[in-house]
Amino acid sequence: MNRRARFLEVLGVSEEWVPRHAPALPQDRTAEPDVAADLAADVAAEPVAAAVAAPPEAPAAAAGDAAMAPPSVRDRAGPEAAPRPPAEIHPEIRPEIRPEARTEPRTEAPPALALAPAQPAMPASAGSREAVIAGLDWAGLEARVSGCTDCGLCDRRTQTVFGVGDRQAEWMLVGEAPGENEDKQGEPFVGVAGKLLDNMLAAVGLARGRNVFIANVLKCRPPGNRNPEPDEVAQCEPYLRRQIALVQPRLIVVLGRFAAQSLLRTTTPIGKLRGSVHSYEGIPVVVTYHPAYLLRTLSDKARAWEDLCLAREVHARAGAKA
């Protein structure tokens, strides 16, 4: 008999190892913990492999034979090895985990995304500055312009320049912004440029304060008479829009490049805007040169006269107010 056979004979294990079958489980599953306890006691009572010493003359071979032994033998090979639980020896016997004792693996919910607090929606009409201005009458609009501090121009102005003339006029003239004299007097187109404008109006049968209303895109003077900034125009535009809505003119004459480009929302040079009839909110618009420019460029006075003649024709076609 070879060494392996002797070793298995001493252990009481047959040459071919066959897993022993567990006893049939009772129908009452509440008794399963007792069956598991009995099996654990049987395993604990079995002799361990440490009681069987390998032959002293061949420790390496004994270790090799132990490695080739069935799992039940290898599990009992070490003196310090604890008995294996019944569920490992007999996989088919496992105590039932009752629902109240069942522990499901915890699945951590992903952290919620940190969303920025919702900003309150801006009112589409009543709450906006433009809507408030659009609802003002003449008195309310003039008071609002007089106390306006919505852009930096309010810091250096002497006073605002609201506009002047007939508030039911058929003609409306729109300039760029107040100059030094306008800032002091609070009225648009005064001084030398204002006198030239008065002469131009008289040539077509009009007069300041009679059937014409004069206003500017800006209501405050830019420092040094510089060109207005886009944000300044954006703040003042609702005022001009409301003035046009209140006057309801039959014709608008725009004076100068900046006023024409701002009102018509274009970058086209004034030389190309002249000579054509444009439209603002359904109102015909004629573009001509600014009186201050005509004082520096006398040769263009003839062109300005052509523009006024065109404006007079357009007004005649539009018809007088009833």
Buried (B, 14 or more C-beta within 10 A) or exposed (E): EEBBEEBBEEBEBEEEEEEEEBEEEEEEEEEBEEBBEEBBEEBEEEEBBEEBEBEEEEEEBBEEBBEEBBEBBBBBBEEEEEBBEBBEBBEEBEBEEEEEEEEEEEEEEEEEEEEEEEEEEEEEEEEEEEEBBBEBEEEEBBEBBEEBEBBBBBEEBBBBBBBBBBEEBBBBBBBBBBBEBBBBBBBBBBBEBBEBBBEBBEEBEBEBEEBBBBBBBBBBBBEEEEEBBEEBBEBBBBBBBBBBEBBBBBBBBBBBBBBBBBBBEEEEEBEEBBEEBBEBEEBBBBBBBBBBBBEEEEEBBEBBBEBBEBBBEBBEEBEEEE
